[in-house]
Amino acid sequence: MAFHKLLDEVGALGRFQILQVVFLCLSCFVVYPHVLLENFTAAVPGHRCWVHILDNDTVSANGPDTLGQDALLRVSIPLDSDRRPEKCRRFLHLQWQLLHPNGTWSNTSEPDTEPCVDGWVYDRSSFSSTIVTKWDLVCESQSLKSMVKFSFMVGMLLGAIIYGHLSDRFGRRLILKWCLLVLAVAETCAAFAPTLLIYCSLRFLAGFTATAILTNEYVLIMEWTVPQYQAMGMAVMLCAACLGQMTLGGLAFVIRDWHILQLVYSVPLFVLFLSSRWCAESARWLIITNKPEEALKQLRKAAHMNGKKNAGNTLTMEVLRSTMQEELEAAQTRPPVSDLFRTPSMRERTCLLSFVRFASSIPFYGLNLHLQHLGSNVFLFQVLFGAVTLPSDYLALLALNHLGRRVSQTLFLLLLGSSILAITFLPQDLQTLRVVLSTLGVGFVSAAMMCSIVHGNELIPTVTRATATGITATAGNVGAALAPLLMLLTVYSPRLPWIIYAISSFTPSVVVLLLPETRNQPLPDSIQDVEKQRKGSRKAEQEDAFVKVTQF
């Protein structure tokens, strides 16, 4: 008896599964915004050097008390190429002659300037407080902001590898509970971090656990759901993440202090941790790990909640043992990781899929993590980016069914790269057009990522699908960690990181064409099936070439 038939016995979609999905989706709604939190907690407000005559209420001998703030700013701060006050330099001496441009002041050389040795004055109109204002992550220290985001993404990379193994060994529920507690403690402490190093360490720990929570939520939904409802379960979880992203933009608009915003998203994690005691362990995992008694207990609990009163007669240890035998045999015959690289076809598919996921993740996180570089209204961007994800995924499904897997990915990636290039060279004054192009770009990259996931699952045989998924996900996490680091290149050119994001979109659009099309093709179950498909395609190509030559 297949395991999904056991789920049919206890109720395919009853009260038990609905409550499970509600809890897991609520957890996703709260946890996913932590990935994007630094769009607001690490926002860079307008700033300039602190100057004595302006910011210490001092009246100079030249009578500045009769002058306005603009005049005092003009004699204290030089102008940049856009005729705006410099953010990182100030005049070494006050330049009173600048108030009389038509006077007889000698101006044989440019006035001497110096860095902001006394600190900065920040514009508090958009954000009353961020980690940038707390630790002065501007000018010479602006690269540290990228390192803050990098620490979280590296935590996600390592957490996906380590907690994936621990979840298979100790269970989904235990790891989920543990990670909820660690994330709650780490993010709450981050709000009170006394130094930047401690803050980065706590954010690394947060990324380390956040990815495990999101992964285990997805796994629990899949393993407690029969195949015909698994796509719906994934869609509901995706909706929860999108709503969480939109809510983050709304809350950040209301709460402009980073300490409070951090706590608003951290404290509910303690409630989720306490509520996780009602989250059921995966019965499928219990069977595979040779714990039939506990699996039987969980299945009977599900049957009771779903109103299946006669399930006690059909859910017996004998039925579970027969199911366990099948599941254990499948687990024992699982090929090693090396089999993904042993045969030419598998090696080619694994490497190409990993590259596509790696390259696609760079613009995905490049857009989602750097809202301030796209426009001034970061709150609107966050809401729109969350809202556009759902229709873009539906568009991806239509494209997959009508255009095929390869053409769909190529189309969306080319549109993504074109959108990023347009944003890169579009003037900052055209805010409405930048908002439209940025939103479309996020929609295109979301659709491309969904197409890539579907295509990858169809290219890899069943016996190695879980292992291959882990490898491609790791490649994607490497790209995600690289995305904030690329912003360090802004010291050479503000456009350079965005040009690289565009190149990272165009490149996989060509590489994906090297993979075989899988639309309306049967899923391969073994590595031998993959090799047979390759031989079959080569034979078909040879026959087609022979027919063309014969006709000629």
N, C-alpha and C positions, 0 to 999 in steps of 0.2 A: 504493500500500500504506500503510495507516495505521501509525503508529509502534508501537502496541500489538501489531500483528502481527509486527513485528521482535522484540519482547520474547518473543512466543510461540516464535519461531524459536530464540532463545538459551536459552529455559527460563523459563516464567512464574513459577515459584516454586521455584528450586533453591538449591543451596549458596551461590551468589554473593549472591542476594537475602537469604538468611537471615543471612549474615555481615554484610551491609550493615546490615540492620535491627538486629541485635544490637549493633553498634558505636554506631549512632545512638541507640538506646534507652538504652544504657549512658551515653552522653553526656547525654541528657535526664535520666536518673536523678540525675546529679551536678549538672547546671547548674540545673534548675528550683528546687531548694531555695534557691539564692542569692536568688531573688525574695522568699522568706519568712524569710530568715536573721535579720532584725532583730526578729522576734518574740522572739528569745532574746538575741541580742547587744546589743539595745537595750531589754531588759526593765528595768522600773523596780522596784527592790526597796523594801521598807519603809525609811523614813528619818525622821530628826528632826534638829533643830539640835544642833550640837556645843556642849556646856556644860562650863565649866571644872571644876565640882565633881564631875561624873560621869566625864568622859572624860580628866582629867589627873591622877587619883588624888590630888587635893588634899583635905586635911582642913581644914574651915573652923573658925572660932572657936566655932561653935554645936555642935560635936561631931557632925558628920555621919558620923564613923567608926562610930558606934553605930547608924546608920540603914541600912536596906536600899536596894537600887537603886530600888525602886518609890517609896519615900518621897522620895529625892533627885530622881527624875524628876518627881514631883508638884510640888515647889517650884520646879522649873526650867522646865518646859514647860507651857503652858496646854492646856486640853482643847478639842477641837472640838465641833461640834453632836452628834456621836455618842458623846461622852464618851470619846474616844480622844485620845492626845497629838497636838498640832498638828505638822504636817510642816514648816511653813515659818516658824513664829514661836517665840520664846522670851521668858521674862520678862526685863525689863530688870534687875530686882533679884530676888534669891531671895525667895520668898514663904513664909516659915516658918509664917505663920499658917494656911496651908492644911492643915497637919498637925493643927490643933486647930480644927475647924469649929465647935465649941460653946464656944470660949473667948471672951475679952473683947476680942479684937483689933478694932480699928476697921476698918471696911470700907466707907468712904463712897464709894469709886469703884473702877472696874475697875483692876487692876494694869496698869502700862505694859508693853508688849511691843515687841520689835524683830525685824527679819529675822535670818536665820542668817548673821551677819557673819563668823563663824569657821568656816563650812563645815557639813558634815552628817556624821552617823553613819549608816551603812547596815546593814540586816539582811542578813547574808551566808548565811543558812540556805538560801535558794533559789538564789541566784546569787552565786558568790564574786567575780565581776567582770563588769561590762558597760560599754558606752560611756557609760552614764548615770552610773555611779560614777566613771568615769575623768575625765569632763569636767563633772560636776555638772549634768546636764541635768534639774534639778528646780526646782520653785517658779517664780521669775521666768524661769528659762531652760528651762522645760518645753516651750515652743513649738519650741525648736530640735530636739527629737526628731522632731517632725512634718516639719521641714525636711530632716532626714536621710533619711527615707523618701521625701519628695518628690523629692529629688535623684536617687534611683535610678529612680523612676517617670518623671521627665522624661527621663532617659537612655534608658529604654525607648521613650518616645514618639519622640524624635529618631532613635534607632538604627533603629527600624522604617522610618522614611522614607528615611534616607540609605543604610543597608545594603541595603534592598530594591532600590534603583537600582544600587548597586555589584554586588550579586549577579547581576543580569541582565546587567551589562556584563563582569564579570571572572570569573564562574563561581561556582557554589555551593561547590565544594570549597575554592577558594582563600580565600574569605571566611570559611568555617567554620574553617579552620585558623588564619587570622589572628586571628579573634575568640576562639578557644580560648586562644591565647597571650596576648592582651591581657587577657582575663578572669582568667587564671591569675596574671599579674603584678600586675594591679590589686588583686585580692582578697588576694593574699599581702602586698602592701605595706600594705593597709588594716589588717592585724593589727598593724602596727608604726607606724601613723600617729601623729606627734607632736602634731598639733593637729586640732581638729574640722574646720576648713576643708579640710585635706588629706584627711581621712577622707571628707568629703562629696564632694570632687572625685573620689576614687578610686571611690566608690560610684556616682557619676554615670557614670563610664567603664565600670563593671561593668554597669550597666543598659543602657548604649549597645551593649554587645557581647552581653549575654545574650539579648536579644530576637532578634538576628540569628542566633545559634546555634540557638535553638529553631525559628525560622522556616525556616532552611535545612535542618535535620534533617527537618522535615515535608515540605518540597519535594522533597528527595532521595528520601525513601521513596515519595512519590507518583509521581515521574518515573521511578523504576526498577521500578514495579509495574504490572501490567496492571489494567484497571478492576475486574475481579471480586475482586481482592485489596486494593484501595486502602482500603476500609472497615476491613478487618482490620488493615492496616498502621497506620492512624490509631488504632484501638483499642489495639493493642500499645504505641504511643507514649504514649497516655493512661495506660495501666497503669503504664508506667515513671515517669511524672510523679507518679502517685498513690503508688507505692511510695517514691519519693524524698521525698515530703511526709511519709509515715508514718515513714520512717527518720530524718528530721530530728528529729521529736519524740522518738524513742528515744535518739538520740545526744546531743541537748541535755539530756535527763534525766541521762545519764551524765557529760557534760562540762559543768560549770557555769561555766567560765572562758571568756569570749568570745574571747580571743586564740587559745586552743587550738581552739575550735569553728570559728573562722574559717579556721584553717590546715588543719583536717581536711577542709574542703570546698574548699580552694584548691589544695593540693598535688596531688590526683588530676587536676586539670585539666592539669598538665604532662604526665602520663602519657597523657591523652587526646590532647593536642597531638602528642606523638611517635607515637601510634598512628594518627593521622589520615592518615598517608602511605599507608595501605592503603585508605582510603576513595576510592571511584571517583567521578569527575566524571560529571555527568548527560549521558548520550549525547544525550538530547533537546535539551539546551541547546547541546551542541557542534554539532548539526546546524543549529539555528536561527542560530547565530553563524558559520555557514559554515566549520566545521572538520571536514569529513567524514572526513579521515584519522584524526584522534584519536578520533572517534566510532566508526569501524570497529574501531579498536584496542580500545576499551573493550567493544564488543559481542562481539568475538571472545574477549576475556578472560572475559567473563561466560559465554559458551557453553562455553569450555574448563572452567571451574570447575563448570558444571552438567552436564558429561558429554555435551554435544552435539558429538560428534566430526565430524559431517558438516556442521556449520554453516559451515565455511570455504567450502564450495561455494555455499551459498545467500546468505551475507553478502558480497556483492560491492559494489564502488563504484557500479555501475549501480543496484542496488537502493537504496543509500543516497541517490544523487542524485535518484531519483524521490521518495523520502520527503522529502528536503531541499526539493524544489520545493514540495511540498504545505505543509510546515511554514513555509517562507519566505513563501509567498503568504498564509497565515493571519496571520503576523506583520506583513506589510506592509499588510494591509487592516485592521489593528486601529484602531478609531476613536479619536479623541483624547479626553482627559478631559472636554472641554466637551460631548461628546455625551451624557454622563450627565445634563446639565442643560438640554439643548436642547429636548426634547419634554416636554409636560406629564406624561405617565405616568412617564417615566424620572426627571424632576426630583422628582416626588412620591415615588417609590419610594426614590431615593437619599437624600433628606432624612429621610424617616421611618425608614428602616433605620439611618441614622447616628445619629439621636436615640435609637432603641431601644437600640443598642449602647452609646452613651455613658451613658445613664441606667442600664442594667443593670450596667455595669462598676463604677459607684460602690459599690453594696452588695456586689458580689462581692469587691472588694479591701478594702472597709470591714470586712467580716467576717474575711477571711483575714489582714489585716495588723495587727489590733488584738485579739489574743487576750486580753491582760490586762484589757481592758475588759469581757470576757464572763464571766470567772471567774478563780479563783485558780490552778487546775491547767492551766497553758498547755501542758504536755507532753501531757496527755490530749487537750486540744482539737486539737492538731496531728495526732495519730494518728487521731482520729475524723474530722477534716475530710478527711484523705487517704482513709480507708477508705470514707466515704459517697459519694465522687464516682463510683465505678464503678457501684454499684446505681442511683444517681440518673440516670446517663446511659442505663442500660438502661430505666429507667422512662420517660425522655424518649422513647426510641424507640417504646415501646408507646403512649404518648400521641399521638405524631405519627401513627402508623398508624391509631389508632382515633378520636381526637378532632379531628384536623386540626392545621394549623400555628398558626393564630391562637388557637384555644381553648386549646391546650396552653400557649402562652406566657402567655396571660392567667391561666390557672389557677395556673401555677408562680409567676408574679410576685406575684399576690395572696396566695398562701400565704407567699411570702418576706416581703412587707411586713408581714403579720400576725405572723409569727415575730419579726421585728425589733422591732415595737411591743411585743409581749409581753415580750421580753427587756428592753426599755428601762424598763418600769415594774414589772418583777419585782424583789422585794427580793434583795439580795446573799446573804442567808442561805439562800435556796432554790437551793443550788448544783446539785443533781441535775437539777432542772427546767430550770435555765439551760443546763446542758450538753446536755440533750435538745433544747431549742428551738434552740440555736445550731447543733447538728449538723444538724437538720432544715433550718434556714435555708440552710446551705451546700449541702445536697443540692438544695434548691429552686432556688437561684441557679445551680448547675451545670447542672441540667436546663433552666432557662430559657435559659442561654447556648447550650447545644447546639441547642435548638429554634430560636433566633434565627439561628445559623449555617446550619442546614439551610434555613430559610425564606428567608434572604437569597440563598443560592446558587440557589434555585429561582425567585426573582423577577427576577434580573438575567440578561439574555441572554448567550449564550456569548461573543460578540465583546468584551464589556466586563466580563466577570465578574472577571477578575484585577484590573483597575483599580478596579472598585467595591469589591472585597474589601479592597483597600489603603486606600480612603477610609473604609470602615466600621471597619476595624481601627484607623486613626488616631483616629477618634472615640472608640473604646473606650479607647485609650491616654490620651486626654485625661481621660476619666472616671476612669481608674486613677490618674492623677497628682493629680486633684482629691480623691480619697478621703482620703489622709492629711492634706491641708490642712484638711479640714473638722473634724478633731480639735482645731484651734486654737480652735474655738468652745466648747470645754469651760470656758474661763475665764468664759463667761457662764452656761452651764448644762451640767452633765455629760450631760444627756439630749439636748441640741440636735443634735449630729452624728448620733445614732442616729435621731432623728425625721426628719432630712433623708434618711438612708439608706432609711428606710421610704417616704418620699414618692417617692424615686427608683425604688422598686420599683412603687408603685401607678401612677405616671404612664405608664410605657411599657405597662403592662397594658391601658390604654385606647387608647393611640396605635396599638398593633399591630393593633387591630380596623379601622383605616382602610386597612390593606393588604389586597390580595386573597388569597384562599385558594388554595393551590397543591397540595393533596393530590390525587393521581391525575391531575394536569394535566401536559401535555407541557412540557418545558423550552423556553423561548424561545431561538432562536438569534440573532436580530437585533433591533435596536430597532424595526423595522417589526412584528415579531411581537408585541412588547409593546403597540404602539399598536392592533394588530388585536384583541388580547385586551380592551383597554379599550373599543373600539367594540362588540365582541361582547357584553360584559357590559352595556353601556348599552342595546343593542338588546333583550337578553333582559329587562332590567328594564322597559323600555317595553312590551314584549309582555305581560309578566306583569301590569302595571298595567292594560293594555287588557282583558285577560281578566277581571280582577276587576271592572272597571267594567261590562263587558258582562253578567257574571253578576248584578251588582246590579240 
